Amino acid sequence: MPGARRGGGACAWRNVSKESAVPTAPNGVRASSLGVRWIKSRHSNAEGNCVEVAALADGRVALRNSRDPDGPALVYTPGEISAFLAGAKDGEFDHLA
């Protein structure tokens, strides 16, 4: 996967994406102000301890805590999300669960 370094430890993953986009939604923006459809994993529990994601109009992806829908959203480029998902699929974050 371009943009991600593979290795033998939990600290091996890092994103080196050089993508840039016009910052229409900066990190920390109020999640409810984005006017997007939020979705969560079918594996999420009923207590609402979920991470929700939304596609933004400029192609980036926003994440928020479902327990705080008016709280801050973190915004990532498609390359950053791809690198993270590749690392998750490879088990690089299994020690966190």
HELIX and SHEET records of a PDB file:
HELIX    1   1 ALA A   31  LEU A   34  5                                   4    
HELIX    2   2 PRO A   78  LYS A   89  1                                  12    
HELIX    3   3 ASP A   94  LEU A   96  5                                   3    
SHEET    1   A 4 ILE A  39  LYS A  40  0                                        
SHEET    2   A 4 VAL A  51  ALA A  55 -1                                        
SHEET    3   A 4 VAL A  61  ASN A  65 -1                                        
SHEET    4   A 4 LEU A  74  TYR A  76 -1                                        
END                                                                             
